[in-house]
Amino acid sequence: VQLQASGGGLVQPGGSLRLSCAASGSFFSINRMGWYRQAPGKQRDLVASVTSGGNTDYIDAVKGRFTISRDNAKNMVYLQMNNLKPEDTAVYYCNIFPAHRVYWGQGTQVTVQR
């Protein structure tokens, strides 16, 4: 199973991006999914997660700015990121929650700068 993240880019502070992640059907439907990020020189950390039923959880740093969602019919999980800050700059990945090493994809780069 590969989890392909996409939608990253370069954005100014205060801007928005929407990340997308595609997963296979049988895998997707039974798993809690998460978005993770890794900034240069730092470890990879969970940002947000969503259960198969749509219950969500966020780290404090992104609460009120990021929204995780999933479309079970399309086997997709999304991360809407608003009011982006320079400290949000990182490579963003999707994985199950808790993360499993075999499902890490290449991630998508998000850069927030003027």
C-alpha positions in Angstrom: 0.0 0.0 0.0 1.3 3.4 -0.9 0.0 6.6 0.6 0.6 9.4 -1.8 0.5 12.9 -0.4 0.1 15.9 -2.7 -0.9 19.6 -2.8 2.1 21.2 -1.1 3.8 24.4 -2.4 5.1 27.8 -1.6 2.7 30.2 0.1 3.0 33.5 2.0 2.2 33.8 5.7 -1.5 33.9 6.1 -2.1 31.8 3.0 -3.9 28.5 2.6 -3.1 25.1 1.1 -5.1 21.9 0.8 -3.2 18.6 1.0 -4.6 15.4 -0.3 -3.7 11.8 0.3 -4.9 8.7 -1.6 -5.1 5.2 -0.2 -6.4 1.8 -1.3 -10.0 0.9 -0.4 -9.8 -2.0 2.0 -6.9 -0.4 3.8 -8.5 3.0 4.1 -11.8 2.0 5.4 -10.6 0.4 8.6 -7.9 2.8 9.7 -7.6 6.0 11.6 -5.6 8.2 9.3 -3.1 10.9 10.2 -1.2 13.8 8.7 2.4 14.2 9.9 5.1 16.7 9.2 8.9 16.9 9.5 10.7 20.2 9.5 14.4 20.3 8.7 16.5 18.9 11.5 13.5 17.8 13.5 11.6 14.5 14.0 8.5 13.6 12.2 5.4 14.4 14.3 1.7 13.9 14.1 -0.3 17.0 13.2 -3.9 15.7 13.0 -5.8 12.5 12.8 -9.3 11.4 11.8 -11.1 8.2 12.6 -13.1 6.2 10.1 -16.2 7.8 11.6 -14.9 11.3 11.2 -13.7 12.1 14.7 -10.7 14.4 14.6 -7.8 15.4 16.8 -5.2 18.1 16.4 -2.0 19.3 18.0 -2.3 22.6 19.8 -0.1 24.4 17.3 -2.6 23.9 14.4 -6.0 24.0 16.2 -8.3 26.5 14.6 -6.2 26.7 11.5 -6.0 23.2 10.1 -8.9 20.9 9.3 -8.5 17.2 8.6 -11.2 15.3 6.7 -11.8 12.2 4.8 -13.9 11.0 1.9 -14.5 7.3 2.5 -16.2 6.9 -0.9 -13.0 8.2 -2.7 -10.5 6.7 -0.3 -9.0 10.2 0.3 -7.9 12.1 3.3 -7.4 15.9 3.2 -5.7 18.6 5.3 -7.0 22.1 4.8 -4.4 24.5 6.1 -5.4 28.1 6.7 -3.5 31.1 8.1 -0.2 29.3 7.5 2.8 30.4 9.5 6.5 30.1 8.7 6.8 27.5 11.5 4.4 25.3 9.4 7.2 24.8 6.9 7.9 21.1 6.6 7.4 18.0 4.5 3.9 16.7 5.1 3.1 13.0 5.0 0.0 10.9 5.5 0.0 7.5 7.3 -2.3 5.5 9.4 -2.5 6.4 13.1 -0.4 5.2 14.9 2.1 5.5 12.0 3.6 2.4 10.4 7.0 2.6 8.7 5.9 0.6 5.7 3.3 3.2 4.7 5.5 6.3 4.5 5.4 7.9 1.1 7.5 10.7 -0.3 5.5 13.4 1.3 4.8 16.9 0.0 6.8 20.0 0.7 5.0 23.0 2.3 7.0 26.2 2.5 5.6 29.3 4.1 7.7 32.5 3.5 7.4 36.0 2.2 
